[in-house]
Amino acid sequence: MPSSTRSVLPCTRRGLLARALFVTAAGFIGTACADRPAPVAPIGSLSLGKAPAGPSVTSASPAYAHRDTTLNVRISGSGFSTGAVAEWALGGVPNAAKIRTNSTQFVSSSELVANITISADADLALWDVTVMLTGGKKGVGTELFEVTTAVIIGGGSGIGGYVYGTSEQVGTSEPVSVAGYGDLSGAWVYDAISGTTVSLGGGQGWGIDPTGTTVFGRDGNSAAAVWNRVGNGTWTKQLLPNPQAQGNASSMAVAPDGSLLLGGWVNLPTKRGQNPQVAPAVWRRVGGVWQSPTIYAMPGASAAIYGISPGGVAVGRGLLPSGSYQTFVWDNPTTYTSLAGSTAYGVNPAGTVAVGEASGPVYWYKTAAGTWTTTGSALPTLGGSCSTGRANDINAAAIVVGYSCASSGRTLATVWRLDLSGATPTVMGAPLVLGGLGPGGNNTVAQAITSSPPYVVVGYTDSGANVTLRWSLP
């Protein structure tokens, strides 16, 4: 019949037969029965609405804080709503006993302000910042906040470059004076007595005496020099006696008689046309006058001292005829021992333990028989497997500072404690990470430590331009 007059077949036997024939011919299910319910669509064809996404946490400001303090932290992200609560977690586990959230203020869907209290024994680590919504959805910002003891030396944006040495505690708000180089067009000193940073001119500052009044290193002409404090913000340069113009004072100790010892190196006179020979040297200041340097025995083509004890035991490295460097320790000006490693940088005041690097941070020690262990004992890392890292300094309490590899891939300022009570020194406990100025992948280095408690460590972080730091040991 014409389509205009076609009627729908009722669901009679005839209609069912027609529907069956329709299925057979067309190859799919269809019906012309108006008195039957419409077929149900397959589940896969339904359009289901997506559940709303949970919050995200992208940053915290400030990104770091110290122990035993209460502060407001601005949390940025998305998906925040009224009633959201922030909390701090370590390794994914909340710990309100260490970082307690006192209140969380909703500002907008992208901003919260949390008031937190950090306990005096909170872990020095990178913490997660989590946000929980009223309905139970949660967002996690992994390792966005650091608990640290790091303080920028000098305040503000700090001093750029490298800090190499520290005085004992001489100040109040800034407890130690430090010296370094790389900013302020060369050598510099932060004078904690006056609270000022002073440019010493071209050159490098490699350390400062315990009283914070004498900086040592080399000037812009690469001549071994000291700078003496003569007033607030005023320092004067003095060249050290030297067989030839060039040299460097790299380490310092106070001898038992009160005289100041400086270890380093000098260029010895050579024949015309020959390269200068670098020799290990020690200067002594007696009665305010610097004496001519004592030249220590040459273990190779050249050698330099990087650390010295009050008794004159020195450590450093030498350049062998083969062209490779070798670590050495001098028990006196004429006797030295070759150690396996690249460089020794520090020695304890007793002159019995040296620290440095040999495919990572290590220490060497003098046995009861009076001989040195030639193979360094490895200091444990912070969990990383990289081969970089070194120990830079050791004090009278056998506290060693330097840097080592962390599981994050960064190298971080590290503290180790040695037990010297037995015949063989041993490492006490796990290494301590000193931390930096929040997350961001920056490395930190601990360069020197005070000899007297409360112990202060100085170093730097390479956050773009280096920033000088100090840490107080817990």
C-alpha positions in Angstrom: 0.0 0.0 0.0 1.2 3.5 -0.4 3.4 4.7 2.4 1.0 7.5 3.2 -1.7 4.9 4.2 0.5 2.2 5.7 -0.5 1.4 9.2 1.4 -0.2 12.0 0.7 -3.9 12.3 -0.8 -4.8 15.6 1.1 -7.3 17.7 -1.0 -10.2 16.4 0.3 -13.5 15.2 0.4 -12.1 11.7 2.3 -9.1 13.1 4.8 -11.3 14.9 5.4 -13.3 11.7 6.0 -10.0 9.8 8.5 -8.9 12.5 10.3 -12.2 12.3 10.6 -11.9 8.5 11.8 -8.3 9.0 14.6 -9.5 11.3 15.7 -12.2 8.9 15.8 -9.9 5.9 17.4 -6.9 7.6 19.9 -8.7 9.9 19.1 -6.6 12.9 16.4 -6.4 15.5 13.5 -4.1 14.7 9.8 -3.9 15.3 6.8 -2.4 13.8 4.6 -3.1 16.9 3.4 0.1 18.4 1.9 -1.6 21.4 5.2 -2.9 22.7 7.7 -0.9 24.8 10.7 0.6 22.9 13.8 -1.5 23.1 16.4 -0.7 25.8 19.6 0.7 24.5 22.8 -1.2 25.3 24.7 0.0 28.4 27.7 1.1 26.3 25.5 3.6 24.5 24.5 5.5 27.7 26.1 9.0 28.3 27.1 8.9 32.0 28.2 12.2 33.7 31.8 12.4 35.1 32.3 12.8 38.8 33.7 16.2 39.7 37.5 16.3 40.0 39.1 16.6 43.4 41.3 19.6 44.4 44.9 20.0 43.3 47.7 21.6 45.3 50.5 23.2 43.4 52.5 25.4 45.8 53.0 26.7 49.4 54.3 30.1 50.3 56.5 30.4 52.2 57.9 27.1 51.0 60.0 26.5 54.1 60.0 27.3 57.8 61.9 26.5 61.0 61.1 24.3 64.0 59.2 25.6 67.0 57.3 28.3 65.1 53.8 29.2 64.2 53.0 30.9 60.8 50.5 31.4 58.0 51.1 29.4 54.8 49.4 30.4 51.6 48.3 27.3 49.6 47.7 27.6 45.9 45.9 25.1 43.7 42.4 24.6 42.2 39.1 23.1 43.2 39.1 24.5 46.7 35.7 25.1 48.4 34.4 26.4 51.7 35.2 24.0 54.6 38.4 22.8 53.0 41.1 21.7 55.5 44.8 21.6 54.9 47.2 19.2 56.7 50.9 18.3 56.4 52.1 14.7 55.8 55.5 13.1 55.7 55.8 10.4 53.0 52.1 10.5 52.6 51.4 10.0 56.4 49.8 12.9 58.2 51.6 13.8 61.5 49.7 16.5 63.4 52.0 16.0 66.4 54.9 17.4 64.3 53.0 19.9 62.1 49.6 20.9 63.4 47.1 22.8 61.4 45.4 25.4 63.7 43.0 26.8 61.1 42.3 26.8 57.4 40.8 29.9 55.8 39.0 29.6 52.4 40.0 32.6 50.2 39.0 31.3 46.8 38.8 28.2 44.7 42.5 28.5 44.0 43.8 29.8 47.4 43.7 28.8 51.1 45.6 30.2 54.1 46.6 27.7 56.7 47.9 28.6 60.1 50.3 25.9 61.3 52.5 25.2 64.3 55.8 23.3 63.7 57.0 21.4 66.7 60.5 21.7 68.1 61.3 18.1 67.0 59.6 18.1 63.6 61.5 16.1 61.0 64.0 18.2 58.9 62.5 17.1 55.6 60.3 17.9 52.6 56.6 17.6 53.7 53.5 17.0 51.6 50.7 19.5 51.7 47.2 18.0 51.4 43.8 19.6 51.1 40.6 17.8 52.1 37.2 19.0 51.0 34.0 18.6 53.0 32.8 15.8 50.8 36.0 13.8 51.3 37.9 14.5 48.1 41.6 15.1 48.7 44.4 16.7 46.7 48.1 16.2 47.6 51.0 18.5 46.8 54.0 16.2 47.2 57.0 17.6 49.0 56.0 21.2 48.7 57.1 22.4 52.1 60.4 22.1 53.9 61.2 22.1 57.6 64.8 23.3 57.8 67.3 25.0 60.1 68.8 27.0 57.1 69.1 30.8 57.6 70.3 33.1 54.9 73.4 34.8 56.1 73.1 38.6 56.1 69.3 38.4 55.7 67.3 39.4 52.6 68.5 37.7 49.4 71.8 36.9 51.1 75.3 36.9 49.8 76.1 35.3 46.5 79.1 33.1 45.8 80.8 30.6 48.1 81.2 30.7 51.8 84.4 28.9 52.8 85.0 29.5 56.5 83.4 30.5 59.8 84.5 32.1 63.0 83.4 30.9 66.4 80.2 32.6 67.8 80.9 36.3 68.0 77.5 37.9 67.2 73.9 37.9 68.4 71.3 37.9 65.6 73.9 36.5 63.2 76.2 34.4 65.5 79.2 33.9 63.2 81.4 35.9 60.9 82.1 34.2 57.6 84.4 34.7 54.6 84.1 33.6 51.0 84.3 34.7 47.4 82.4 34.9 44.1 80.2 37.9 44.9 80.9 41.6 45.5 83.6 41.3 42.7 85.8 38.9 44.6 86.6 38.2 48.3 84.2 39.2 51.0 83.5 38.9 54.7 80.2 39.0 56.6 81.2 40.7 59.8 78.8 39.5 62.5 80.2 42.0 65.0 78.9 45.0 63.0 76.3 43.1 61.0 77.7 44.2 57.7 79.0 42.6 54.5 82.3 44.0 53.3 84.0 43.6 49.9 87.7 42.9 50.3 88.5 43.5 46.7 89.5 41.0 44.1 90.6 37.6 45.1 89.1 34.8 47.3 88.4 34.5 51.0 89.1 31.0 52.2 88.4 31.3 55.9 88.3 33.5 59.0 89.9 33.1 62.5 87.8 32.2 65.6 87.6 35.8 66.7 86.2 37.0 63.4 89.0 39.5 62.9 91.3 38.0 60.3 90.3 36.7 56.9 92.8 34.6 54.9 93.0 33.6 51.3 94.5 35.3 48.2 94.1 38.7 46.6 93.3 39.6 43.0 96.9 39.1 42.0 96.8 35.5 43.4 99.1 36.4 46.2 98.6 34.8 49.6 97.0 37.4 51.9 95.1 38.2 55.0 92.7 41.0 55.7 92.6 42.4 59.3 89.6 44.0 60.9 90.4 47.5 62.1 86.9 48.8 62.8 83.3 48.3 61.9 83.1 47.8 58.2 86.8 48.5 57.8 89.4 45.8 56.8 92.9 46.1 55.5 94.9 43.7 53.4 98.3 42.3 54.3 100.4 40.1 52.0 101.9 37.0 53.6 105.6 36.4 53.3 106.2 34.4 50.1 109.2 33.1 48.1 107.4 34.2 45.0 104.4 36.4 44.4 101.7 33.8 44.1 100.1 31.5 46.6 97.1 30.9 48.8 96.2 30.5 52.5 93.4 27.9 52.6 93.1 26.7 56.2 93.6 27.9 59.7 94.2 26.5 63.3 95.2 28.1 66.6 98.4 26.4 67.9 98.7 25.4 71.6 100.9 28.5 72.3 98.2 30.8 70.9 99.9 31.6 67.6 97.8 31.4 64.4 98.7 28.8 61.8 97.7 29.1 58.1 98.1 26.2 55.7 98.1 26.6 52.0 100.6 26.7 49.1 103.1 28.9 47.5 104.8 29.1 44.1 108.5 28.3 44.4 111.0 30.1 42.2 111.9 28.2 39.0 114.2 28.7 36.1 113.1 31.0 33.4 110.7 29.3 31.0 109.6 26.6 33.5 106.2 26.3 35.0 106.1 27.4 38.7 106.3 24.6 41.2 103.5 24.7 43.8 104.6 23.7 47.3 102.6 23.0 50.5 103.3 25.8 53.0 102.4 26.8 56.6 102.6 30.4 57.9 102.8 31.2 61.6 101.8 34.5 63.3 103.8 35.2 66.4 103.3 38.4 68.3 101.3 39.9 65.5 104.0 39.2 62.9 103.8 36.6 60.1 106.9 34.5 59.8 108.2 33.2 56.5 106.4 30.0 55.5 107.6 26.5 56.4 107.6 24.5 53.2 106.4 20.9 53.7 107.8 17.9 51.9 106.9 17.6 48.3 105.2 14.2 47.5 105.1 14.9 43.8 105.4 17.5 41.1 103.2 19.9 43.1 101.2 19.8 46.3 98.8 21.9 48.4 97.5 21.9 51.9 93.7 22.2 52.4 93.4 21.5 56.2 95.7 21.9 59.2 95.5 21.0 62.9 96.8 23.1 65.9 99.8 20.7 66.1 100.7 21.2 62.4 99.3 18.0 61.0 98.2 18.9 57.4 96.1 17.3 54.7 95.6 18.0 51.1 96.7 16.6 47.7 99.6 16.4 45.4 100.1 16.2 41.6 102.0 13.0 40.7 104.4 12.8 37.8 101.7 10.7 36.0 99.4 13.8 36.0 96.9 12.4 38.4 96.1 13.8 41.9 96.7 11.9 45.1 95.6 12.6 48.7 98.3 13.2 51.3 98.6 13.8 55.0 101.6 15.4 56.6 102.3 14.5 60.3 105.0 17.1 60.3 106.9 19.2 57.7 109.1 16.3 56.6 106.8 13.2 56.9 103.8 12.4 54.7 101.6 9.4 53.9 99.8 8.7 50.7 96.0 8.1 51.0 93.7 6.5 48.5 91.3 9.3 47.3 91.2 12.5 45.4 91.6 15.2 48.1 91.5 15.5 51.9 89.9 18.8 52.9 89.9 18.8 56.7 91.6 17.3 59.8 90.4 17.2 63.4 92.2 19.3 66.0 93.9 16.2 67.4 95.4 15.4 64.0 94.0 11.9 64.0 91.1 11.9 61.5 91.1 13.4 58.0 88.0 13.9 55.9 87.6 14.4 52.1 86.4 12.5 49.0 87.2 9.3 47.2 84.2 8.5 45.0 82.0 10.0 47.7 82.5 11.4 51.3 85.1 9.4 53.3 87.3 9.7 56.4 90.8 8.3 57.1 92.2 7.8 60.6 95.5 7.2 62.5 95.6 3.8 64.1 96.8 3.0 67.6 100.1 2.0 66.1 100.5 5.6 64.8 100.0 4.8 61.1 97.2 6.1 58.8 94.6 3.9 57.2 95.4 4.5 53.5 91.9 3.5 52.3 89.1 5.9 53.3 86.1 4.7 55.2 82.9 5.6 53.3 80.4 8.0 55.1 76.8 7.0 54.4 74.8 9.0 52.0 71.3 10.4 52.5 69.8 7.6 50.4 71.0 8.3 46.9 73.2 6.1 44.8 75.3 8.8 43.0 79.0 8.8 43.4 79.4 12.5 44.1 79.7 14.0 47.6 82.5 14.9 50.0 83.3 15.7 53.6 84.7 19.2 54.0 85.3 19.8 57.7 85.5 18.0 61.1 85.6 19.6 64.5 86.8 18.6 68.0 83.5 16.8 68.7 84.1 14.6 65.6 81.2 16.2 63.8 81.8 16.0 60.1 80.1 18.3 57.5 79.9 18.2 53.7 77.4 17.0 51.2 76.0 13.7 49.9 73.6 12.3 47.4 69.9 12.1 48.4 67.2 9.8 47.0 65.7 12.7 45.1 68.9 13.0 43.0 70.0 16.2 44.7 73.2 16.6 46.7 72.4 18.1 50.0 74.3 19.5 53.0 75.0 16.6 55.3 76.2 16.0 58.9 77.9 12.9 60.2 79.0 12.1 63.8 81.9 9.9 64.5 82.6 7.9 67.7 86.3 8.2 68.5 86.1 6.4 71.8 87.3 3.0 70.5 90.3 1.9 68.7 88.5 2.4 65.4 86.3 5.4 64.6 82.7 4.5 63.7 79.8 6.4 62.3 77.1 7.2 64.9 73.6 6.8 63.5 72.2 7.9 60.2 73.5 11.1 58.4 71.5 14.3 59.1 70.3 16.4 56.2 70.4 20.1 56.8 68.1 21.1 54.1 67.7 24.3 52.1 65.2 26.9 51.3 62.3 24.8 50.2 61.7 22.4 47.3 62.9 23.1 43.8 65.8 20.7 43.0 68.5 22.9 44.4 71.7 21.4 45.8 73.2 22.5 49.2 76.7 22.3 50.6 78.0 22.4 54.2 81.5 23.9 54.1 82.6 24.5 57.7 81.5 24.0 61.4 82.3 25.8 64.6 84.4 24.0 67.2 82.4 25.0 70.2 78.7 24.4 70.9 76.1 25.3 70.1 77.4 24.2 66.8 76.8 26.4 63.7 77.4 25.1 60.2 77.9 27.4 57.2 77.6 26.7 53.5 75.5 27.6 50.5 72.7 26.6 48.1 73.0 26.8 44.3 69.5 28.3 43.8 70.3 30.1 40.6 73.0 32.4 42.0 74.5 30.8 45.1 73.1 32.0 48.4 75.2 31.7 51.6 73.5 29.8 54.5 74.0 28.8 58.1 72.4 26.0 60.0 72.2 25.4 63.8 72.6 21.7 64.6 69.7 20.2 66.6 
